[in-house]
Amino acid sequence: MPTLRRDRIRDEAFAVDDPLHLMRLFGISSQTAMRYVTAAHPERTAKLPR
């Protein structure tokens, strides 16, 4: 994945902590979206099962 695309996804994950939003906007899988959300908001996802 090109660096610019990763940066845009990461920036969006910091702005909006909704994996469904990332999936629709960038056409990524749910697993990928959750990785970005977890990295951007660890305090909100710490209690989710892995």
Backbone as a printed PyTorch tensor [residue, N CA C, xyz], in Angstrom:
tensor([[[  0.8530,  -1.1680,   0.0000],
         [  0.0000,   0.0000,   0.0000],
         [  0.9030,   1.2370,   0.0000]],

        [[  0.6540,   2.1680,  -0.8970],
         [  1.4850,   3.3800,  -0.9290],
         [  1.4120,   4.1690,   0.3760]],

        [[  2.4980,   4.8360,   0.6650],
         [  2.6150,   5.5780,   1.9210],
         [  1.5460,   6.6580,   2.0410]],

        [[  1.2590,   7.3730,   0.9830],
         [  0.2670,   8.4450,   1.0330],
         [ -1.1020,   7.8960,   1.4290]],

        [[ -1.4760,   6.7430,   0.8700],
         [ -2.7640,   6.1440,   1.2110],
         [ -2.8110,   5.7370,   2.6810]],

        [[ -1.7440,   5.1210,   3.1630],
         [ -1.6890,   4.7380,   4.5880],
         [ -1.8160,   5.9600,   5.4800]],

        [[ -1.1400,   7.0340,   5.0980],
         [ -1.2090,   8.2680,   5.8900],
         [ -2.6230,   8.8440,   5.9090]],

        [[ -3.2960,   8.7950,   4.7730],
         [ -4.6660,   9.3220,   4.7200],
         [ -5.6120,   8.4800,   5.5740]],

        [[ -5.4510,   7.1670,   5.5290],
         [ -6.2930,   6.2890,   6.3440],
         [ -6.0110,   6.5360,   7.8190]],

        [[ -4.7250,   6.6390,   8.1720],
         [ -4.3530,   6.8890,   9.5630],
         [ -4.9220,   8.2200,  10.0590]],

        [[ -4.7840,   9.2660,   9.2670],
         [ -5.3080,  10.5750,   9.6590],
         [ -6.8230,  10.5390,   9.8470]],

        [[ -7.5110,   9.8370,   8.9810],
         [ -8.9630,   9.7150,   9.1010],
         [ -9.3290,   8.9100,  10.3490]],

        [[ -8.5540,   7.8900,  10.6690],
         [ -8.8100,   7.0910,  11.8690],
         [ -8.6490,   7.9310,  13.1320]],

        [[ -7.6930,   8.8530,  13.1380],
         [ -7.5380,   9.7450,  14.2830],
         [ -8.7170,  10.7060,  14.3960]],

        [[ -9.2380,  11.1570,  13.2620],
         [-10.3430,  12.1180,  13.2640],
         [-11.6740,  11.4600,  13.6120]],

        [[-11.8890,  10.2570,  13.0850],
         [-13.1640,   9.5560,  13.2710],
         [-12.8530,   8.1390,  13.7170]],

        [[-13.3150,   7.7500,  14.8740],
         [-12.9750,   6.4240,  15.4060],
         [-14.0150,   5.3580,  15.0330]],

        [[-14.5140,   5.4340,  13.8180],
         [-15.5350,   4.5070,  13.3450],
         [-14.9570,   3.6220,  12.2440]],

        [[-14.7520,   2.3360,  12.5110],
         [-14.1830,   1.4480,  11.4920],
         [-15.0690,   1.3240,  10.2540]],

        [[-16.3800,   1.3920,  10.4250],
         [-17.2820,   1.3040,   9.2750],
         [-17.0660,   2.4860,   8.3320]],

        [[-16.8350,   3.6440,   8.8830],
         [-16.5400,   4.8340,   8.0800],
         [-15.2810,   4.6090,   7.2400]],

        [[-14.2450,   4.0680,   7.8550],
         [-12.9990,   3.8000,   7.1350],
         [-13.2130,   2.7580,   6.0360]],

        [[-14.0010,   1.7390,   6.3340],
         [-14.2680,   0.6850,   5.3550],
         [-14.9730,   1.2520,   4.1310]],

        [[-15.9650,   2.1000,   4.3570],
         [-16.7160,   2.6750,   3.2420],
         [-15.8890,   3.6970,   2.4670]],

        [[-15.1440,   4.5180,   3.1720],
         [-14.3850,   5.5900,   2.5280],
         [-13.2170,   5.0620,   1.7070]],

        [[-12.4930,   4.0670,   2.2640],
         [-11.2750,   3.5990,   1.6090],
         [-11.3890,   2.2100,   0.9910]],

        [[-12.5140,   1.5390,   1.2030],
         [-12.6880,   0.2060,   0.6270],
         [-11.7460,  -0.8250,   1.2330]],

        [[-11.5400,  -0.7320,   2.5410],
         [-10.6450,  -1.6640,   3.2250],
         [-11.4630,  -2.6830,   4.0030]],

        [[-10.8340,  -3.7650,   4.4040],
         [-11.5320,  -4.8190,   5.1500],
         [-11.7910,  -4.3770,   6.5860]],

        [[-12.6590,  -5.1180,   7.2540],
         [-12.9700,  -4.7990,   8.6540],
         [-11.7430,  -4.9890,   9.5480]],

        [[-10.9370,  -5.9950,   9.2560],
         [ -9.7310,  -6.2280,  10.0570],
         [ -8.7510,  -5.0700,   9.9160]],

        [[ -8.5730,  -4.5910,   8.6980],
         [ -7.6700,  -3.4710,   8.4590],
         [ -8.1990,  -2.2120,   9.1340]],

        [[ -9.4900,  -1.9700,   9.0070],
         [-10.0980,  -0.7940,   9.6330],
         [ -9.9150,  -0.8340,  11.1480]],

        [[-10.1080,  -2.0010,  11.7490],
         [ -9.9470,  -2.1190,  13.2010],
         [ -8.4980,  -1.9100,  13.6240]],

        [[ -7.5470,  -2.3400,  12.8100],
         [ -6.1370,  -2.0920,  13.1410],
         [ -5.8480,  -0.5990,  13.1980]],

        [[ -6.3850,   0.1470,  12.2300],
         [ -6.1740,   1.5990,  12.2210],
         [ -6.8650,   2.2640,  13.4090]],

        [[ -8.0970,   1.8770,  13.7000],
         [ -8.8270,   2.4710,  14.8210],
         [ -8.1480,   2.1330,  16.1380]],

        [[ -7.6970,   0.9000,  16.2950],
         [ -7.0050,   0.4910,  17.5200],
         [ -5.7130,   1.2650,  17.7010]],

        [[ -4.9800,   1.4890,  16.6240],
         [ -3.7310,   2.2530,  16.7080],
         [ -4.0030,   3.7220,  17.0270]],

        [[ -5.0740,   4.2620,  16.4690],
         [ -5.3790,   5.6790,  16.6720],
         [ -6.0330,   5.9530,  18.0270]],

        [[ -6.8080,   5.0010,  18.5330],
         [ -7.5590,   5.1980,  19.7800],
         [ -7.4150,   3.9860,  20.6990]],

        [[ -6.2300,   3.7290,  21.2180],
         [ -6.0520,   2.5390,  22.0600],
         [ -6.8930,   2.5640,  23.3310]],

        [[ -7.1800,   3.7440,  23.8360],
         [ -7.9720,   3.8430,  25.0700],
         [ -9.4180,   3.4210,  24.8470]],

        [[ -9.9240,   3.5410,  23.6510],
         [-11.3080,   3.1750,  23.3580],
         [-11.4540,   1.7120,  22.9850]],

        [[-10.3760,   1.0920,  22.5590],
         [-10.4630,  -0.2790,  22.0730],
         [ -9.7670,  -1.2730,  22.9960]],

        [[ -9.2640,  -0.8320,  24.1120],
         [ -8.4970,  -1.7140,  25.0080],
         [ -9.3660,  -2.8440,  25.5690]],

        [[-10.6750,  -2.6340,  25.7030],
         [-11.5370,  -3.6350,  26.3040],
         [-12.2170,  -4.5460,  25.2810]],

        [[-11.9560,  -4.3370,  23.9980],
         [-12.5550,  -5.1860,  22.9800],
         [-11.8340,  -6.5320,  22.9300]],

        [[-12.5680,  -7.6110,  22.6770],
         [-11.9170,  -8.9120,  22.5410],
         [-11.0430,  -8.9340,  21.2920]],

        [[ -9.9470,  -9.6600,  21.3580],
         [ -9.0390,  -9.7230,  20.2050],
         [ -9.0400, -11.0870,  19.5960]]])
